[in-house]
Amino acid sequence: MPVTTPVPAAQPPSPGKLNIDHIAHFVPHIDAASAALEQAGFTLTPFSAQSHRLEPGGPLVPAGAGNRCVMLREGYLEFLTPTGDTPIAEQLRTAIQRYTGVHLIAFGSSDAGADHARLDKNGFAPLPAVALQREIGTVDGSGTARFTVVRVPPGTMAEGRIQYCQQHTPELLWQPRWTTHANQARGLAAVILCVENPQEAAQRYARYTGLLAQVSGSQWRIDTQRGALLFVTPETLQRRLGLTAPSLPWIAAYVLTSDDLAATRRHLEQAQCRVRDLDGQLLLEWPGALGGFALFQAAGSALPSFD
C-alpha cells in the first residue's frame, strides 16, 4: 500500500524547488467576502490579524492587515483586508482602487535566503526578508504560525505583490478541519495572468524564479514543482473565456482542482453562484466582494490551453 504524505508535510517544496504556495485576493470588506466564499462551499479559517518584525530581533508590530483563508490540500487561497494605517494597509487600499481581486502570488520556498540572493543577483533589488506571524487556534489550544516572506519594492512587478513565502509551521495552517470543502475543491493548480506582452512577462518571471519560460502558440507558461503560471493577452482571454480585463495587467483567474467535478457543479448551481461550463471545466465568476474568477477542473486533468 503506498504511503500518503500528510497534507501539511506535502506543502513546502523540495530543497531547491519552488511551488505556488498561495494567491491572495485583496478585499475591502472581509465579511462580504466571507459570505460569498461560504455560499460557494468553501470552509474558511477564522479571521486573523497579522503582525511582523521589520528587522530580525525587532519588536513585533501590527502589519495593518488581516485575513481569512481557504486551506486546500495543495496550496491555499488567502483573502486579505486592510485593518489600520500602515504601509502594508495602504498598499492593499491602493491595489483595491485598481480592482478588487487577486493581487498577490506567493511562491512556496524551501530557502528564503537563496531566493533573496537570486533576486538580488538578477537585479530585482529585494527588500529585507520579513518574519511574519499570526496566532492560530488549534483543536486543543493555539499556536503561532510563522513565515519568512521575501518581497521586492512595490511596482517592481507590475502584476501585483509577487513574493516568496517559506512556511515554518505548515501543521498550523493545514489543519484537517479546514482542508475539506463542500464544493470538493482540492488544490491550486495554476494562476492566469492577463498581460499586454506575455513573452516579456514570462521571461521576467523566469528571471524572478530561476525557472524556464515555455511558449506554445500565443501562450507562455512557467511550471513550478506544483502549479503553473499562464500568461495570456486580453484578446486571448476574451476569446477563450469571455473575460474582459478591468485593468492591465490583471491577475484574472486561478485554476482549482476538484475531487468530483459533477459535485462541484451541483453545489455551485444550487448555491446560485455564477458558474458556466467551459470545455469540461467550470468557470466561477466571483461577486464584486471578491472579484475575479476561479476555473474548476477535475483533479489530474491537463491545464487549460490558450493556444
C-alpha positions in Angstrom: 0.0 0.0 0.0 1.5 3.4 -1.0 2.4 5.8 1.8 0.4 9.0 1.7 2.3 12.1 2.8 0.3 14.1 5.4 -1.2 17.3 3.9 0.9 19.8 6.0 4.2 17.9 5.2 3.4 18.0 1.5 3.1 21.8 1.3 6.8 23.0 1.3 8.6 22.3 -1.9 11.6 20.1 -2.2 15.0 21.7 -1.5 16.0 23.9 -4.4 12.5 23.9 -5.8 9.5 26.3 -5.9 5.8 25.8 -5.9 2.7 28.0 -5.9 2.0 28.3 -2.2 -1.0 30.6 -2.4 -2.7 33.5 -4.1 -4.4 36.4 -2.3 -7.5 38.4 -3.1 -7.3 42.0 -1.7 -10.8 42.8 -0.5 -12.3 45.9 1.1 -14.9 44.1 3.4 -13.9 40.7 4.8 -17.5 39.9 6.0 -18.9 40.3 2.5 -16.0 38.3 1.0 -16.5 35.5 3.6 -20.2 35.2 2.9 -19.5 34.7 -0.8 -16.9 32.1 -0.1 -19.2 30.1 2.3 -22.0 30.3 -0.3 -19.7 28.7 -2.8 -18.9 25.8 -0.5 -15.5 26.7 1.0 -14.5 26.1 4.6 -12.9 29.3 6.0 -10.3 29.8 8.7 -11.2 32.3 11.4 -10.2 35.9 10.9 -6.6 36.6 11.9 -4.7 39.9 12.3 -1.2 39.8 11.0 1.9 41.0 12.9 5.5 41.3 11.7 9.1 42.2 12.7 10.5 44.8 10.5 14.0 43.7 11.3 15.5 40.5 12.8 15.1 40.6 16.6 13.0 43.8 16.4 9.7 44.3 18.1 6.5 42.6 16.9 4.2 45.2 15.4 0.8 45.1 13.7 1.1 44.8 9.9 -2.2 46.6 9.3 -3.8 43.7 7.6 -5.8 40.7 8.5 -7.0 37.6 6.6 -9.2 34.6 6.3 -8.0 31.6 4.2 -9.3 28.6 2.3 -6.8 25.9 3.0 -6.6 23.3 0.2 -4.9 20.0 0.2 -2.5 21.6 -2.3 -1.8 25.2 -1.6 -4.3 27.8 -0.4 -6.3 30.9 -1.1 -5.9 34.0 1.1 -8.3 36.9 1.5 -6.6 40.0 2.8 -8.2 43.2 4.0 -6.6 46.4 5.4 -7.2 47.0 9.1 -5.0 50.0 10.0 -2.9 52.8 8.8 0.4 51.2 7.9 2.4 50.9 4.6 1.0 47.4 4.1 -2.6 48.6 4.6 -2.0 51.5 2.2 -0.6 49.1 -0.4 -3.8 47.0 -0.1 -6.1 50.0 -0.5 -4.2 51.3 -3.5 -4.5 47.9 -5.2 -8.2 47.6 -4.4 -8.8 51.0 -6.0 -7.4 49.5 -9.3 -9.6 46.4 -8.9 -10.9 44.0 -6.2 -9.5 40.6 -6.7 -6.2 38.8 -6.8 -3.1 41.0 -6.4 -0.7 38.5 -4.8 1.1 35.4 -5.9 3.3 33.7 -3.3 5.9 31.1 -4.4 6.4 28.5 -1.8 10.1 28.4 -0.9 12.4 25.9 0.9 15.1 28.6 1.4 14.0 32.2 1.5 17.7 33.3 1.8 18.5 31.7 -1.5 15.5 33.3 -3.2 16.6 36.7 -1.8 20.1 36.2 -3.2 18.8 35.2 -6.6 16.5 38.2 -6.8 19.4 40.5 -5.8 21.7 38.9 -8.4 19.1 39.3 -11.1 18.5 43.0 -10.4 15.2 42.9 -8.6 16.5 44.8 -5.5 14.7 42.7 -2.9 13.6 44.2 0.3 14.9 42.7 3.6 13.2 39.4 4.4 10.3 39.9 6.8 9.4 37.5 9.6 5.6 37.3 9.7 3.5 35.6 12.3 -0.1 35.3 13.4 -1.9 33.4 16.2 -3.9 30.4 15.0 -6.4 28.3 17.1 -6.0 24.6 17.2 -8.3 21.8 18.4 -6.6 21.8 21.7 -5.4 25.4 22.2 -3.5 27.8 19.9 -0.2 28.2 18.2 1.9 30.8 16.4 2.1 30.4 12.6 5.4 31.7 11.3 6.5 32.6 7.8 9.5 34.2 6.2 8.5 36.4 3.3 10.7 37.9 0.6 9.3 40.8 -1.4 10.5 43.3 -3.9 9.8 47.1 -3.9 6.2 48.0 -4.9 5.8 48.4 -8.6 8.8 46.2 -9.5 6.4 43.5 -10.7 3.6 45.4 -12.3 1.1 42.4 -11.9 1.0 42.8 -8.1 2.7 41.7 -5.0 4.8 38.8 -6.3 6.7 37.2 -3.4 8.2 34.2 -1.7 6.9 32.5 1.4 8.8 30.0 3.4 6.4 28.1 5.7 7.9 27.3 9.0 4.8 25.8 10.7 2.6 24.2 7.9 1.0 22.0 10.5 -0.8 25.0 12.0 -2.1 26.2 8.7 -3.2 23.0 7.1 -5.3 21.6 9.9 -7.6 18.7 8.8 -10.7 20.5 9.9 -10.1 23.3 7.3 -9.0 21.2 4.3 -12.3 19.6 3.3 -14.8 21.7 1.3 -18.4 21.1 0.4 -17.7 22.0 -3.2 -15.0 19.3 -3.4 -12.1 21.8 -4.1 -8.8 20.1 -3.7 -5.8 22.2 -4.9 -4.5 25.3 -6.5 -3.1 24.2 -9.9 -2.4 27.4 -11.9 -2.7 31.2 -12.0 -3.8 33.0 -15.2 -2.1 36.4 -15.7 -3.6 38.8 -18.4 -0.8 41.0 -19.7 -0.2 43.1 -22.8 3.0 41.2 -23.7 3.1 37.6 -22.5 6.6 37.0 -23.7 8.1 39.9 -21.7 6.1 39.0 -18.6 7.0 35.3 -18.8 10.7 36.0 -19.3 10.7 38.4 -16.4 9.1 35.8 -14.2 11.7 33.3 -15.4 14.5 35.6 -14.1 12.5 36.2 -10.9 12.1 32.4 -10.2 15.0 30.9 -12.0 12.6 28.6 -13.8 12.1 28.0 -17.5 9.5 30.1 -19.5 8.0 28.0 -22.3 5.8 29.0 -25.2 3.1 27.2 -27.1 1.3 29.3 -29.8 0.4 32.6 -28.1 0.5 31.2 -24.6 3.6 31.5 -22.4 3.9 29.3 -19.3 6.1 28.6 -16.3 5.8 25.4 -14.4 6.8 25.0 -10.7 7.1 21.8 -8.7 3.4 22.2 -8.0 1.3 24.7 -10.0 1.9 26.8 -13.1 1.7 30.4 -14.3 -0.1 31.0 -17.6 0.4 34.3 -19.4 -2.2 35.4 -21.9 -3.2 38.6 -23.8 -6.6 40.4 -23.1 -7.7 39.3 -26.6 -7.0 35.7 -25.9 -8.7 35.8 -22.6 -11.8 37.4 -24.2 -11.8 34.8 -27.0 -11.3 31.7 -24.9 -13.0 32.5 -21.6 -15.2 35.5 -22.5 -13.5 37.7 -19.8 -12.8 41.4 -20.1 -9.9 42.9 -18.2 -10.9 45.7 -15.8 -7.3 46.9 -15.9 -3.9 45.7 -17.1 -2.0 43.9 -16.0 -4.6 41.7 -14.3 -4.3 38.5 -12.3 -7.5 37.3 -13.8 -8.2 33.9 -12.5 -6.8 30.7 -11.0 -7.3 27.1 -11.6 -8.7 24.9 -8.8 -8.8 21.1 -9.0 -11.9 19.2 -7.8 -12.2 15.7 -6.5 -15.6 15.4 -8.1 -16.4 18.0 -10.7 -20.0 16.9 -11.1 -20.5 17.5 -7.3 -18.7 20.9 -7.6 -21.2 21.9 -10.4 -24.2 20.8 -8.3 -23.1 22.7 -5.3 -22.3 25.9 -7.1 -25.6 25.8 -9.1 -27.7 25.0 -6.0 -25.9 27.9 -4.2 -26.9 30.1 -7.2 -23.3 31.1 -7.9 -22.5 32.5 -11.3 -21.0 29.4 -13.0 -20.8 28.1 -16.6 -19.5 25.0 -18.3 -16.4 25.6 -20.4 -14.7 22.8 -22.3 -15.1 20.3 -19.5 -14.3 22.9 -16.8 -16.4 25.2 -14.7 -15.8 28.9 -14.7 -17.0 30.6 -11.5 -17.4 34.4 -11.6 -16.8 35.8 -8.1 -19.1 38.6 -6.9 -17.8 42.1 -6.5 -16.9 41.5 -2.9 -14.1 39.1 -4.1 -13.5 40.0 -7.7 -12.0 37.8 -10.5 -12.7 34.2 -11.5 -11.9 30.6 -10.5 -11.7 27.8 -13.0 -12.5 24.4 -11.6 -11.3 21.2 -13.3 -11.1 17.5 -12.4 -8.0 16.6 -10.4 -5.4 15.1 -12.6 -6.6 16.9 -15.8 -4.3 18.9 -18.1 -4.3 22.6 -17.5 -6.3 24.8 -19.9 -4.5 25.7 -23.1 -4.9 29.1 -24.7 -3.0 28.4 -27.9 
